Amino acid sequence: MIRPGLAIALFALVLVMGGCATTFAPVPHDPEAHAAATTFFAESKLREGSKARRRAPAADFFLADEADEYGPPRAAQILRASEQRRALVLASEEKRAGIDSSKWTWLGPGNIGGRLRAIAIDPRNASRIFVGAASGGIWLSVNGGTSWAQINDFLPNLSITSLVFDANNASVMYAGTGEASAGLVGVGVYKSVDDGLTWQYLVTTNPDLDPDWRFVNRLSAHPTQSGVLLAGTTNGNNATTGAIFRSLDGGASWARRAPLNALDIAFEPTNPNNAVAGLDDGSIAYSRDAGASWLKSAPLTTTFTGRGNTARAEIAFARSRPGTVYASLDNLKGQVWRSLDAGATWELLATPEHLNEQGHYDNALWVDPTDANHVLAAGLDIYQSRDGGLNFSKISDWRRSPVSPHADHHAIVSVPGYSPGNPMVYFGNDGGLYR
């Protein structure tokens, strides 16, 4: 059933290509309900302090809350529970305590967004948008975000952190699970071969067999070769460790290519022999053989100011300038760095402080596919550069939501066919989806 606006708050962001002007136009919503929610959110920010001091205990709480005497739930338990639920549904088809499910009507609410970690737009049709919620599963819009339908409310794991399409067959998709920053455990990776309508579990990513699959931070699909994937993961037993995995057969098997806690990972769009991974230790990993082997750059910082003495790095390639890649570093409230040699060496460009004190939690970066000097760095709010990252200006203010985007950004994705004449960009944050 299509539910207008369910779990997604959709607004319009127009990036004027000829200058720095930015306009926001909200779609219809319940102004009183949204105003109340915004006031509560603002007051809670001031009352409870920064999220940098609250997110780590929250992650510990969720892990402890879900644990039994043997630790957090194992993949086998989650999958078994899903099968038991399915069996109960089948067994109760003729017994519903007198309640016919077809007589239920959804009433709402439809104006309340939820935290989104992943956005994937069908390369064949920009109106088909998939989003992955941190604890709400996979959702699909077929009309550019006007209305949404849940793909499967009872997917065995609903903590979706990454969504990607296969390069040559957009009917094939992959979904990563498990949000490390909030302690929402995952079970590895799912795959769809029917346009994202149904999903199958890739048993080779079972964290019961390898705890490095507990939190799949990011997936990246090779831009020209079908079935070639990279995965950056965090270990379920030790959040300071993780791995980079590589698959050459569409996820049927995976090889561990580096013992690195990769929070972001990507192929270079125009030269996929180059790949880069953002780590949490103030450095960047880079590959020259499409992810088969990895080296680490020199540390971008050795004085850590992020939570737990970390320095999370998010990365974004400049499609229009080969070898150029930017990094958003959780250091001194938010720095932007640039590499001109596909990740081997780096230079500090600016410290826009876009992450505030919570870059371990919200950190997103985007480079205009047509203009390597146009960069968006987002965390608490969105900041824009038109001069290659040397100077940034703030273009959003979470305190003015809904006329400005909600706080805490996690993903930025431009539409297929993005151009100066079609400058559409989507943002996933704690308030849902904005554009």
N, C-alpha and C positions, 0 to 999 in steps of 0.2 A: 504494500500500500504506500502510495506517495504521501508524505507528510510535509506540508509547507513549512520550510524553515526549521524543521526539527533538528535540534542540537547544533544548528549552524547559524551564526549571525553573519549575514552577508551585507557588505557595504561596498561602495565604489571608491577606488583610488585611481585617479588619473595622473600619470606622470607626464607632464608636458615636455615633449622631447626638445623643444627649442629653448627652454629656459629652466628655471628652478621652481616654477609655480606648481603647487600641488593642491588638488581639491578633493574633498570627501563628500559623498552624497549618500546618506543612509536610505535603504529601502524601508517600506512601511513596517512599523513595529509598535509595541505597546509602550508608549512613552513613560507612563507612570511606573510600570513594573521595571523598565530599564533604568529609570532615574533612581529608584529605590535600590536596585542592585548596584549601580555605580556608586551611590553614596556609601553603601555598606562596604564596598570594596575599598574605596578611598580611606574610610575611617579605619578599616582593619589594617591597611598598610601603615598608617601613622601610629596606630595603637600597638601593633605587634612587632614593628620594626621590619628590617629588610628580610627578603626571602632567603638571603644567604645564610641567615642564622636559623631559618626554620626548615629548609628543605632537607638537610641531612637527617635531623630527627624524624621527619616525616617518612623518609625512605626506610630508616630503621624500624619505625613503627609498623609500616605495611608488611615488611618482611617478617617481623615478629608476630604480627597479628595473624598471618596466613600460615605460620609454621606449626608443626607438631613436634614431638620429641626428637624427631630426626632432622628437623630443619624446615626450610620453606617447601611448599608443595612441589613434588616432582612431576615431570612431564607425564609419567605413566598414570599418576593419580588424576591429573587434569583431564587427560584423554579418556580415562575410564569413567570419570564422572560425566563427561559429555555423552558417552555411549549409554550410560544408565539413564540419563535424562531422555535420550532419544527413545529408549525402550519403554520408559514410562509414558511418553506421549503416545506411542503406538498402542500400548495396552489400554489407554484411557480414551481412545477415540469414541467408544460407544458409551462411556461413563464419564459424565462431566458434572455430576451433582446437579443435574437439571439446567446447567448453563450452556447454551449453545454459543461457541466462540464466534460464529458468524454474526451474532447480534451485538457484539461489542463495537463501539465507535470511538476512535481516538479523538480526544478533546484538547490535548495540549499538555504542557505549554510548548509553544513553538518559537518563543523569542529568547530562549536561553541557550547560549553557546557553551561548548565544552572544549577542553584542551585538545588541540590537534597537533600531531607530530609529523604527519606525512600528507603530501598532496601529489597526485599524479594525474595528468591530463592526457586523455587519449590523443595520440599524435594524428589520428585519422579524423577526429571530430572534437574540436575544442569545447563543445558544449557538454561532453561527457567528462565529468570530473569525479575522481575518487579521492576521498580523504580517509585518513586513519586516525582514530581517536586514541588518546593515551589509555583509556579504560572503557571505550565504547564501541570497538570494532571498526568495521569498514562500511563506509556510506558512499552512495552513488547519486549524482545528479546528472540528468540527461538534458537539462535545459539551462546550463550555465550557472547553476546555483539557485534558481528560483524555487525549486522544491527538491526534496531528498528522500531516498529510500534506504533503509538498512539492508545490507547484503545478507547478513545472517546474525540475528541476535544471539544465537547460541553456538557460534564458532567456539571451539574448545578454549581458545585464548583470545581475549578482546583487547589486549594491550598492543596496539598497532603502532610501530615506530618508523616504518619505512615501506614505501610502495614504489615499484619500478615496472616498466614495460620491457619486453624483449625488443631488441633492435629491429628485427625484420618481420616479426609476427606480433602485432599489438594485441592479438587475442590471448597471448601468454603474459601473465603478470606474476610478480613475486611480492610477498608481504613478510616483513620482519616483525618479531614480537619481543616485548619486554622493555620497559622504561627504567633504565638503571638509576636515573637521578631521583625517581620517586619510589623505587623499590617495588615496582609492579612487575612481577616475574613473568617471563615469557617461556615459550616452549620451542623456539627455533624459527623456522621459516615455513610458510605456506606457498603453494603454487596454484594458479588458475590457468586453464587452457580454453576457457569459454567466455572470454571478454570480462572476466572478473565476477561472474555470476555465482560460481561455485569454487570451492577451494579444497585442495588436498594437502595433507601434511607431508613434509619431506622428512622422513624418519632419520635420514642421515644427519639431521641437525638437532637431534634429541639431546637436551642438556643433561639427562640422566646418564648418558654415555660420555659426554664431554661438557663439563660445566662452563666452558667458554661460550657455549651457545645460549646461556640463560638470558642474556640481554643482547639483542641484535640492534645495535645503534644505527647502522646505515647499510643499505644495499646499493650496489652500483652495477648496472648492466652495460656490457661492452656496446659502444655506439654503432658497430657495424657487424659484429659476429653474434649470431644467435647462440644462446645457451652459455655464454661466458659471463660469469658473475664474480663480484668481489663482495665480501661481507666484513664489516668492522664490528667487533663484539667486545663485551665486558664479561668477565668471569663471575659466575653466580656465588662463588665461595669467597672470592677476594676481589673487591671492586677496584683495586689498583692494578689489576692485571687483565689481560684479554688476548685477542688474537685477530689476525687478518686471515681470512679463508678465501679460497678461490675454487670455482667450479667451472668445468669445461663442458658439462653435459646437462645443463639446465637444472642443476641442483640435485641430480641423482647421486652424485658423489662430490666430496669436497676435500681439498688438501690445505693443511695449515701452512701458510707461507711466511708468517712472522709472528713471534710472541709479543705483540704490541697491543696496548689498550686503545684501539682506534674508535673515536667517537664520530668521525666523519670520513668518507672515502669516496673517490670519484676517478673515473677515467677522463683524460683530456678529450674533449669532443672531436677535435680535428686530427689528433694523433694519439690513438688509444694505447700505443706502446707506453706512453707516459701515464702514470697514475699517481695520485697523491692521497695521503691519509692524515687527517688531523688527530693528534694524540692529546693526552691530558697532562703531559709532563713538560710543556713549553717547547716542544719540538714538532717537526713535521717529518713524516716518512714519505719516501718517494720511490717509484719503480720505473725502470726503463724497458721492461719486458712484459708489459700488460699485467703486472701483478704477480709474476712468478717469483720474483725476489725483491727485497726491499732494503733500502738504506735509510738512515736517519740524518736529518740536517743538523747543523749546530744548533744548540738551544737558542730559541728566540728570547728567552728570559731565564735567569737562574735565581731570581728573587721572586718567589711565588706569592701572589696576593689573592689568588682564588681560594675557594673553600677547600679545606683539607690539604693545603700546600699543593694544589694542582693549578694547571694553566691550560684549560680546554681550548682547542683550536678548531674552528670551522673553516672550510675552504670552498673556493669557487673559482673555476677557470673562466678566462676571458675568451669566448669562442672566436671573436674577431681578431685576436692577436695571439698567434701560436706561442706556446711556452709561458704565457703570462697567467699567474694564478695569485689570488688574494687570500689572506687569512684573517679571520676575526679572532683575536686572542683574549682570553679571560685573564687580563693582567692590568692593574691600575684602572679598574672599572671599564676597561674596553679599549683595545688597541687594534689598528688595522695595519697589516704587513703585506708586502708584495714580493713575489719571486718572478724573475724574467727568464729562468732556466728550468721551468717545470718542477719547482720544488726543492732544488738542491741548495740554493742560497737565498737569503731573505733580507729585506730592508724594511725598517720601521717607517711608515708614512705618517701616521697620525694617532692621536689618543682622544677620540671623540667621547669616550666614557659612555658609550651606548649600552653597555651591559650593567651599569651600576655595580652592585655587589652580588650579582646572581648569574654570572656567565656560565657557571657549571650547570645551570638549569635552562636558561633561555639564551640562545646564541644562534643567529642566522645571518647568512651573507648571500648576496646576489650580485652578479655582474651582467650588465646589459649585453645580450648576444650580438648586438650590432655596434656597440660603442664601449671599448675597453676602459674608457675613462669614467663611465657612469656606473657608480657602485652604491649599493644599499647595504648598510650594516644595521642589524636590528637586535635588540634585546628587550629591555624595558620599553623602549620606544624605537622608532625608525629614524635613521640618519642617512642623508644623501650626499654623495660627492659627485661633482661634474668634472673634476680635474685629476682623475686617476688616483684618488684617495688621499690627496694632500690636505684637503679641507673638507669638512663635513658640516652640514646644517641639519638641524632637527626638523622633521616634517610631520611628526605626529605627537600627540600628547594624550596619554591614557586617561588623564583626569577629565578630558573633554568627551569621552565616549558617551554616546555613539556617533557624534559628528567627527570624531577622530578614532582610529583603531584602538581596540582593547590592548591591555598590557601583555607583555611576556610572549615574544615571538619565537617560533620554533622552526618555521619553514617558509621559504620564499620561492615561488615558481612562476615563470612567465609562460604565456600560452604558446602552443606551436604556431609558427608563423609570426612570432613577435617582430614588430618593425616600428619605425617612427609613426607609421599610419595606423598601427594596431598595437599600442603600448599597454597591453593588459598584463597585470601582475597580480598574483594571488598570495595572500599572507595567512599562514596558520598560526594561531596564538591561543592564549588561555580563554579567549572569548569566542572561539570558533574560526570561521573563515571570512576574510575580508578581501576585497579586490580594488 
